[in-house]
Amino acid sequence: MRLPCVCHDALSWLISFSLGRMSELLAGKVQAGFGDASRWLKLFNAAYSEKLGMPVFPGSLNIALDHVFDWFDARYKAHTIWFGREEYGGERDILLLACELVSLDHRRAFLWTPTTAARDRRDPWVVEIVADVNLRNHFGLQDGDPVEIRVPISGVQR
């Protein structure tokens, strides 16, 4: 299932998001990842940076939420950025959702996932965050540290 990309310019979305659109606060804790995201973010870094309109650090920060995160929930659909494999030369389609890391100096970032993981992840309560810096090092984060993430939503009821 291909999600439409309503937001063609990630930077313009970030600006409108910061101006008070509807949002949801997610809370979770830092957890170790497997390093797989860093491989792909490094290999296709120029394409990610161009797509998102900002530098992208080649690695992600894993956050274990207190509930399952459903990438295909109608509330997120209008805000999800589809990054097709044909667009960047990769093996999988990618979904991105702009976010604000409330507890980390309100840093702007993106939730990131391959579509295969969005559909069939063994730990669907975990989200991966990409940003312009190594978030773990920049903020001195350790496994178990709490993180609050604000994501945009549409006015669709669950």
KEZALUM-646137 format. One line per field, with one value per atom (N, C-alpha, C): residue number from 1; residue in one letter; atom name; x, y, z. Coordinates in nm, 3 decimals. Each point is the difference from the previous one (the first is absolute). Example, Ala and Ser with C-alpha at 12.3 -4.5 7.8 and 13.67 -1.06 7.14 Angstrom:
% residues 2
num = [1,1,1,2,2,2]
residu = [A,A,A,S,S,S]
atome = [N,CA,C,N,CA,C]
east = [1.319,-0.089,0.090,-0.035,0.082,-0.077]
north = [-0.569,0.119,0.120,0.105,0.119,0.109]
up = [0.780,0.000,0.000,-0.072,0.006,0.073]
//
This chain:
% residues 158
num = [1,1,1,2,2,2,3,3,3,4,4,4,5,5,5,6,6,6,7,7,7,8,8,8,9,9,9,10,10,10,11,11,11,12,12,12,13,13,13,14,14,14,15,15,15,16,16,16,17,17,17,18,18,18,19,19,19,20,20,20,21,21,21,22,22,22,23,23,23,24,24,24,25,25,25,26,26,26,27,27,27,28,28,28,29,29,29,30,30,30,31,31,31,32,32,32,33,33,33,34,34,34,35,35,35,36,36,36,37,37,37,38,38,38,39,39,39,40,40,40,41,41,41,42,42,42,43,43,43,44,44,44,45,45,45,46,46,46,47,47,47,48,48,48,49,49,49,50,50,50,51,51,51,52,52,52,53,53,53,54,54,54,55,55,55,56,56,56,57,57,57,58,58,58,59,59,59,60,60,60,61,61,61,62,62,62,63,63,63,64,64,64,65,65,65,66,66,66,67,67,67,68,68,68,69,69,69,70,70,70,71,71,71,72,72,72,73,73,73,74,74,74,75,75,75,76,76,76,77,77,77,78,78,78,79,79,79,80,80,80,81,81,81,82,82,82,83,83,83,84,84,84,85,85,85,86,86,86,87,87,87,88,88,88,89,89,89,90,90,90,91,91,91,92,92,92,93,93,93,94,94,94,95,95,95,96,96,96,97,97,97,98,98,98,99,99,99,100,100,100,101,101,101,102,102,102,103,103,103,104,104,104,105,105,105,106,106,106,107,107,107,108,108,108,109,109,109,110,110,110,111,111,111,112,112,112,113,113,113,114,114,114,115,115,115,116,116,116,117,117,117,118,118,118,119,119,119,120,120,120,121,121,121,122,122,122,123,123,123,124,124,124,125,125,125,126,126,126,127,127,127,128,128,128,129,129,129,130,130,130,131,131,131,132,132,132,133,133,133,134,134,134,135,135,135,136,136,136,137,137,137,138,138,138,139,139,139,140,140,140,141,141,141,142,142,142,143,143,143,144,144,144,145,145,145,146,146,146,147,147,147,148,148,148,149,149,149,150,150,150,151,151,151,152,152,152,153,153,153,154,154,154,155,155,155,156,156,156,157,157,157,158,158,158]
residu = [M,M,M,R,R,R,L,L,L,P,P,P,C,C,C,V,V,V,C,C,C,H,H,H,D,D,D,A,A,A,L,L,L,S,S,S,W,W,W,L,L,L,I,I,I,S,S,S,F,F,F,S,S,S,L,L,L,G,G,G,R,R,R,M,M,M,S,S,S,E,E,E,L,L,L,L,L,L,A,A,A,G,G,G,K,K,K,V,V,V,Q,Q,Q,A,A,A,G,G,G,F,F,F,G,G,G,D,D,D,A,A,A,S,S,S,R,R,R,W,W,W,L,L,L,K,K,K,L,L,L,F,F,F,N,N,N,A,A,A,A,A,A,Y,Y,Y,S,S,S,E,E,E,K,K,K,L,L,L,G,G,G,M,M,M,P,P,P,V,V,V,F,F,F,P,P,P,G,G,G,S,S,S,L,L,L,N,N,N,I,I,I,A,A,A,L,L,L,D,D,D,H,H,H,V,V,V,F,F,F,D,D,D,W,W,W,F,F,F,D,D,D,A,A,A,R,R,R,Y,Y,Y,K,K,K,A,A,A,H,H,H,T,T,T,I,I,I,W,W,W,F,F,F,G,G,G,R,R,R,E,E,E,E,E,E,Y,Y,Y,G,G,G,G,G,G,E,E,E,R,R,R,D,D,D,I,I,I,L,L,L,L,L,L,L,L,L,A,A,A,C,C,C,E,E,E,L,L,L,V,V,V,S,S,S,L,L,L,D,D,D,H,H,H,R,R,R,R,R,R,A,A,A,F,F,F,L,L,L,W,W,W,T,T,T,P,P,P,T,T,T,T,T,T,A,A,A,A,A,A,R,R,R,D,D,D,R,R,R,R,R,R,D,D,D,P,P,P,W,W,W,V,V,V,V,V,V,E,E,E,I,I,I,V,V,V,A,A,A,D,D,D,V,V,V,N,N,N,L,L,L,R,R,R,N,N,N,H,H,H,F,F,F,G,G,G,L,L,L,Q,Q,Q,D,D,D,G,G,G,D,D,D,P,P,P,V,V,V,E,E,E,I,I,I,R,R,R,V,V,V,P,P,P,I,I,I,S,S,S,G,G,G,V,V,V,Q,Q,Q,R,R,R]
atome = [N,CA,C,N,CA,C,N,CA,C,N,CA,C,N,CA,C,N,CA,C,N,CA,C,N,CA,C,N,CA,C,N,CA,C,N,CA,C,N,CA,C,N,CA,C,N,CA,C,N,CA,C,N,CA,C,N,CA,C,N,CA,C,N,CA,C,N,CA,C,N,CA,C,N,CA,C,N,CA,C,N,CA,C,N,CA,C,N,CA,C,N,CA,C,N,CA,C,N,CA,C,N,CA,C,N,CA,C,N,CA,C,N,CA,C,N,CA,C,N,CA,C,N,CA,C,N,CA,C,N,CA,C,N,CA,C,N,CA,C,N,CA,C,N,CA,C,N,CA,C,N,CA,C,N,CA,C,N,CA,C,N,CA,C,N,CA,C,N,CA,C,N,CA,C,N,CA,C,N,CA,C,N,CA,C,N,CA,C,N,CA,C,N,CA,C,N,CA,C,N,CA,C,N,CA,C,N,CA,C,N,CA,C,N,CA,C,N,CA,C,N,CA,C,N,CA,C,N,CA,C,N,CA,C,N,CA,C,N,CA,C,N,CA,C,N,CA,C,N,CA,C,N,CA,C,N,CA,C,N,CA,C,N,CA,C,N,CA,C,N,CA,C,N,CA,C,N,CA,C,N,CA,C,N,CA,C,N,CA,C,N,CA,C,N,CA,C,N,CA,C,N,CA,C,N,CA,C,N,CA,C,N,CA,C,N,CA,C,N,CA,C,N,CA,C,N,CA,C,N,CA,C,N,CA,C,N,CA,C,N,CA,C,N,CA,C,N,CA,C,N,CA,C,N,CA,C,N,CA,C,N,CA,C,N,CA,C,N,CA,C,N,CA,C,N,CA,C,N,CA,C,N,CA,C,N,CA,C,N,CA,C,N,CA,C,N,CA,C,N,CA,C,N,CA,C,N,CA,C,N,CA,C,N,CA,C,N,CA,C,N,CA,C,N,CA,C,N,CA,C,N,CA,C,N,CA,C,N,CA,C,N,CA,C,N,CA,C,N,CA,C,N,CA,C,N,CA,C,N,CA,C,N,CA,C,N,CA,C,N,CA,C,N,CA,C,N,CA,C,N,CA,C,N,CA,C,N,CA,C,N,CA,C,N,CA,C,N,CA,C,N,CA,C,N,CA,C,N,CA,C,N,CA,C,N,CA,C,N,CA,C,N,CA,C,N,CA,C,N,CA,C,N,CA,C,N,CA,C,N,CA,C,N,CA,C,N,CA,C,N,CA,C]
east = [0.084,-0.084,0.088,-0.013,0.080,-0.077,0.065,-0.061,0.030,-0.099,0.028,0.088,0.083,0.085,-0.066,-0.073,-0.066,0.102,0.101,0.103,0.120,0.011,0.109,0.130,-0.011,0.119,0.005,0.090,0.006,0.024,0.079,0.027,-0.125,-0.082,-0.123,-0.093,0.002,-0.083,0.047,0.131,0.053,-0.042,0.001,-0.041,-0.147,-0.086,-0.142,-0.027,0.076,-0.016,0.029,0.106,0.038,-0.100,-0.085,-0.097,-0.132,-0.004,-0.114,-0.100,0.038,-0.093,-0.031,-0.103,-0.034,0.117,0.024,0.113,-0.031,0.087,-0.011,0.136,0.001,0.124,0.023,0.115,0.039,0.109,-0.003,0.101,0.062,0.129,0.068,0.138,0.076,0.134,0.100,0.118,0.108,0.034,0.020,0.047,0.102,0.082,0.103,-0.064,0.062,-0.044,0.100,-0.019,0.088,0.103,-0.009,0.094,-0.036,-0.113,-0.038,-0.036,-0.068,-0.039,0.123,0.106,0.119,0.061,-0.007,0.053,-0.072,-0.133,-0.079,0.003,-0.001,0.004,0.135,0.105,0.132,0.008,-0.046,0.008,-0.079,-0.117,-0.087,-0.014,0.104,-0.007,-0.035,0.060,-0.028,-0.147,-0.058,-0.141,-0.091,0.032,-0.080,0.009,0.120,0.019,-0.077,0.002,-0.075,-0.150,-0.048,-0.144,-0.051,0.078,-0.044,0.040,0.082,0.039,0.091,0.076,0.093,0.104,0.115,0.097,-0.061,0.037,-0.051,0.119,0.006,0.105,-0.025,0.104,-0.020,-0.016,-0.113,-0.033,-0.134,-0.061,-0.129,0.004,-0.096,-0.017,-0.128,0.009,-0.117,-0.068,-0.132,-0.079,-0.110,-0.002,-0.106,-0.114,-0.112,-0.118,-0.076,-0.095,-0.083,-0.122,-0.005,-0.109,0.049,-0.075,0.032,-0.017,0.094,-0.012,-0.043,-0.114,-0.054,0.023,0.100,0.033,-0.117,-0.092,-0.110,-0.128,0.008,-0.112,-0.040,-0.129,-0.050,0.044,0.025,0.042,0.136,0.085,0.136,0.009,-0.095,0.008,0.030,-0.070,0.018,0.138,0.067,0.129,0.119,-0.028,0.106,0.066,0.130,0.078,0.041,-0.038,0.035,0.130,0.099,0.129,0.019,-0.043,0.002,0.140,0.019,0.132,0.048,-0.094,0.040,0.050,-0.037,0.041,0.144,0.043,0.134,0.093,-0.051,0.084,0.017,-0.083,0.011,-0.081,-0.006,-0.072,-0.141,-0.030,-0.131,-0.055,-0.132,-0.064,0.009,0.010,0.019,-0.115,-0.041,-0.098,0.070,-0.032,0.056,-0.113,0.013,-0.100,0.076,-0.014,0.069,-0.045,0.091,-0.034,0.084,-0.041,0.074,0.038,0.127,0.048,-0.012,-0.118,-0.036,0.101,0.038,0.090,0.147,0.028,0.138,0.012,-0.023,0.009,-0.089,-0.109,-0.097,0.066,0.097,0.072,-0.097,0.016,-0.081,0.068,-0.081,0.051,-0.110,0.024,-0.098,-0.005,-0.122,-0.014,0.032,0.065,0.049,-0.028,-0.049,-0.016,-0.011,0.056,-0.031,-0.146,-0.068,-0.141,-0.015,0.099,-0.010,-0.005,0.080,0.000,-0.129,-0.053,-0.125,-0.115,0.004,-0.108,0.020,0.124,0.026,0.125,-0.004,0.113,-0.022,0.104,-0.016,-0.017,0.037,-0.018,-0.067,-0.130,-0.069,-0.016,0.045,-0.002,0.129,0.095,0.127,-0.005,0.042,0.014,0.147,0.042,0.137,-0.005,0.092,0.005,0.130,-0.012,0.119,-0.001,0.120,0.015,0.130,0.033,0.122,0.125,-0.017,0.114,-0.018,0.105,-0.009,-0.069,-0.127,-0.081,0.053,0.041,0.050,0.122,0.094,0.121,-0.028,-0.075,-0.026,-0.068,-0.094,-0.074,0.045,0.105,0.052,-0.102,-0.074,-0.106,0.056,-0.066,0.034,-0.127,0.016,-0.117,-0.083,-0.132,-0.090,-0.037,0.073,-0.033,-0.135,-0.084,-0.130,0.013,-0.087,-0.004,-0.146,-0.034,-0.134,0.009,-0.092,-0.001,-0.137,-0.004,-0.127,-0.009,-0.111,-0.022,-0.132,-0.007,-0.125,-0.107,-0.124,-0.112,-0.108,-0.088,-0.119,-0.114,-0.110,-0.114,-0.085,0.062,-0.070,-0.009,-0.118,-0.018,0.050,0.052,0.047,-0.115]
north = [-0.117,0.117,0.123,0.085,0.121,0.117,0.069,0.116,0.123,0.088,0.121,0.093,0.073,0.098,0.135,0.040,0.129,0.110,-0.028,0.099,-0.022,0.082,-0.020,0.063,0.100,0.067,-0.016,-0.083,-0.030,0.125,0.092,0.122,0.085,0.011,0.079,-0.066,-0.133,-0.068,0.032,0.001,0.030,0.139,0.094,0.136,0.003,-0.064,0.001,-0.078,-0.107,-0.079,0.086,0.080,0.083,0.114,0.027,0.108,-0.049,-0.120,-0.040,-0.096,-0.081,-0.102,-0.101,-0.081,-0.105,-0.097,-0.042,-0.090,-0.096,-0.099,-0.102,-0.015,-0.016,-0.017,-0.149,-0.050,-0.139,0.000,-0.098,-0.010,-0.139,-0.005,-0.128,0.011,-0.108,-0.006,-0.045,0.057,-0.036,-0.147,-0.068,-0.139,-0.023,-0.100,-0.033,-0.053,0.030,-0.053,-0.103,-0.040,-0.101,0.060,0.131,0.066,-0.013,-0.062,-0.018,0.132,0.089,0.129,0.079,-0.006,0.078,-0.042,-0.127,-0.050,0.066,0.004,0.054,0.152,0.061,0.147,0.053,-0.077,0.040,-0.020,-0.115,-0.032,0.098,0.042,0.089,0.137,0.044,0.123,0.123,0.012,0.119,0.005,-0.114,-0.004,0.034,-0.051,0.033,0.149,0.053,0.143,0.087,-0.039,0.076,-0.011,-0.119,-0.023,0.078,0.003,0.062,0.146,0.047,0.141,0.036,-0.098,0.024,-0.111,0.025,-0.110,-0.110,-0.124,-0.115,-0.078,-0.013,-0.082,-0.146,-0.074,-0.139,-0.097,0.010,-0.088,0.043,-0.087,0.033,-0.021,0.059,-0.019,-0.079,-0.115,-0.084,0.042,0.017,0.035,-0.105,-0.063,-0.096,0.080,0.007,0.072,-0.083,0.062,-0.074,-0.063,0.006,-0.061,-0.028,-0.079,-0.031,0.127,0.025,0.112,-0.057,0.044,-0.049,0.104,-0.025,0.091,0.025,-0.093,0.012,0.056,0.047,0.064,0.124,0.017,0.111,0.137,0.011,0.130,0.045,-0.093,0.034,0.008,-0.058,-0.019,0.128,0.108,0.126,0.061,-0.042,0.059,-0.090,-0.121,-0.096,0.031,-0.003,0.022,-0.136,-0.028,-0.126,0.023,-0.084,0.008,-0.133,-0.003,-0.123,-0.043,-0.131,-0.055,0.048,0.020,0.048,0.144,0.072,0.140,0.013,-0.096,0.013,-0.117,-0.103,-0.111,-0.112,-0.003,-0.104,-0.124,-0.089,-0.127,0.006,0.098,0.008,0.141,0.009,0.130,0.040,0.131,0.054,0.093,-0.002,0.095,0.091,0.129,0.099,0.086,0.041,0.086,0.104,0.127,0.107,0.001,0.035,0.005,0.105,0.028,0.091,-0.079,0.000,-0.072,0.095,0.000,0.097,0.000,-0.117,-0.010,0.018,0.017,0.019,0.135,0.105,0.139,0.028,-0.072,0.018,-0.017,-0.087,-0.026,-0.055,0.044,-0.052,-0.124,-0.100,-0.130,-0.070,-0.127,-0.081,-0.141,-0.052,-0.143,-0.064,-0.116,-0.065,-0.148,-0.057,-0.146,-0.047,-0.117,-0.065,-0.046,-0.003,-0.042,-0.144,-0.084,-0.139,-0.006,0.082,0.004,0.064,0.097,0.065,-0.099,-0.095,-0.100,-0.119,-0.040,-0.126,0.009,0.086,0.016,-0.087,-0.069,-0.087,0.080,0.128,0.088,0.131,-0.006,0.115,0.120,-0.009,0.113,0.082,-0.046,0.071,0.088,0.126,0.090,0.039,0.027,0.045,0.145,0.079,0.143,0.033,0.077,0.053,0.151,0.057,0.144,0.044,0.125,0.054,-0.027,-0.054,-0.032,-0.139,-0.054,-0.124,0.035,-0.030,0.042,-0.059,-0.124,-0.066,0.077,0.032,0.071,0.147,0.066,0.144,0.031,-0.085,0.024,-0.089,-0.078,-0.087,-0.104,-0.055,-0.096,-0.139,-0.070,-0.138,-0.083,-0.131,-0.088,0.023,0.010,0.022,0.145,0.095,0.142,0.030,0.080,0.035,0.104,-0.013,0.095,0.026,0.127,0.038,0.050,-0.048,0.029,0.053,0.114,0.054,-0.025,-0.063,-0.029,0.065,0.037,0.061,-0.106,0.040,-0.088,0.077,-0.073,0.057,-0.026,0.072,-0.013,-0.122,-0.115,-0.125,-0.077,-0.048,-0.076,-0.142,-0.059,-0.139,-0.094]
up = [0.000,0.000,0.000,-0.096,-0.009,0.060,0.093,0.061,-0.085,-0.020,-0.076,0.080,-0.066,0.066,-0.014,0.101,-0.001,0.019,0.079,0.031,-0.091,-0.104,-0.095,0.047,0.084,0.049,0.151,0.047,0.143,0.083,-0.051,0.074,0.018,-0.103,0.013,0.101,0.006,0.098,0.141,0.020,0.133,0.045,-0.093,0.034,0.040,-0.080,0.032,0.128,0.025,0.121,0.122,-0.010,0.114,0.022,-0.096,0.014,0.060,0.053,0.080,-0.061,-0.094,-0.049,0.109,-0.023,0.097,0.014,0.124,0.022,0.114,0.011,0.103,0.066,0.131,0.072,0.026,-0.046,0.022,0.108,0.087,0.105,-0.004,0.019,0.001,0.060,-0.014,0.057,-0.106,0.008,-0.092,0.018,-0.112,0.005,-0.110,0.019,-0.100,-0.126,-0.113,-0.128,-0.050,-0.125,-0.059,-0.095,-0.027,-0.090,-0.147,-0.030,-0.140,-0.068,0.072,-0.059,-0.042,0.080,-0.032,-0.133,-0.029,-0.128,-0.117,0.004,-0.110,-0.004,0.118,0.004,-0.047,0.021,-0.050,-0.152,-0.047,-0.142,-0.086,0.048,-0.078,0.066,0.070,0.077,-0.083,-0.117,-0.083,-0.040,-0.033,-0.039,0.118,0.118,0.119,0.031,-0.006,0.029,-0.098,-0.127,-0.100,0.023,0.028,0.021,0.121,0.107,0.124,0.013,-0.092,0.002,0.116,0.049,0.110,0.001,0.062,0.015,0.084,-0.029,0.076,0.054,0.132,0.061,-0.038,-0.040,-0.042,0.116,0.066,0.111,0.057,0.076,0.059,0.151,0.068,0.143,0.019,0.066,0.025,0.129,-0.008,0.117,0.017,0.117,0.033,0.063,-0.072,0.048,0.102,0.065,0.095,-0.068,-0.132,-0.077,-0.142,-0.074,-0.139,-0.084,-0.091,-0.093,-0.135,-0.049,-0.128,-0.109,-0.083,-0.108,-0.095,-0.007,-0.096,0.062,0.124,0.066,-0.082,-0.022,-0.082,0.052,0.129,0.056,-0.053,-0.038,-0.047,-0.153,-0.068,-0.146,-0.077,0.031,-0.074,0.023,0.105,0.037,-0.034,-0.044,-0.029,-0.134,0.000,-0.122,-0.054,-0.124,-0.067,-0.076,0.025,-0.070,-0.072,-0.125,-0.078,-0.039,-0.005,-0.034,-0.137,-0.092,-0.133,0.006,0.103,0.016,0.051,0.083,0.058,-0.034,-0.067,-0.044,0.099,0.103,0.103,-0.030,0.096,-0.014,0.055,0.086,0.067,-0.006,0.004,0.014,0.146,0.023,0.134,0.035,0.126,0.051,0.099,-0.007,0.091,0.055,0.124,0.063,0.080,-0.039,0.071,0.145,0.089,0.141,0.071,0.122,0.086,0.124,0.034,0.118,0.119,0.059,0.104,0.114,0.048,0.115,-0.037,-0.128,-0.046,-0.069,0.076,-0.047,-0.120,-0.010,-0.110,-0.138,-0.006,-0.125,-0.104,-0.123,-0.111,-0.055,-0.028,-0.046,-0.079,-0.031,-0.074,0.056,0.015,0.022,-0.135,0.001,-0.122,0.008,-0.109,-0.006,-0.144,-0.030,-0.128,0.006,-0.113,0.000,0.048,-0.026,0.046,0.152,0.066,0.147,0.053,-0.072,0.042,0.001,-0.092,-0.010,0.091,0.022,0.069,0.087,0.098,0.091,0.122,0.044,0.117,0.129,-0.003,0.116,-0.046,-0.031,-0.060,0.093,0.121,0.093,-0.010,-0.081,-0.017,-0.125,0.016,-0.115,-0.011,-0.123,-0.024,-0.042,0.053,-0.027,-0.072,-0.107,-0.068,0.013,0.008,0.017,-0.066,0.018,-0.060,0.082,0.120,0.087,0.059,0.058,0.075,0.132,0.010,0.115,0.131,-0.003,0.121,0.054,-0.086,0.043,0.032,-0.085,0.014,0.134,0.041,0.123,0.116,-0.021,0.106,0.046,-0.096,0.033,0.025,0.091,0.031,-0.008,-0.017,-0.002,0.126,-0.018,0.112,0.023,-0.060,0.017,-0.066,0.066,-0.058,-0.111,-0.101,-0.111,-0.035,-0.021,-0.044,-0.143,-0.084,-0.143,-0.038,-0.067,-0.049,-0.150,-0.043,-0.141,-0.044,-0.126,-0.050,-0.020,0.017,-0.026,-0.073,-0.065,-0.060,0.094,-0.017,0.088,-0.026,-0.018,-0.026,0.130,0.034,0.123,-0.018,0.106,-0.001,-0.010]
//
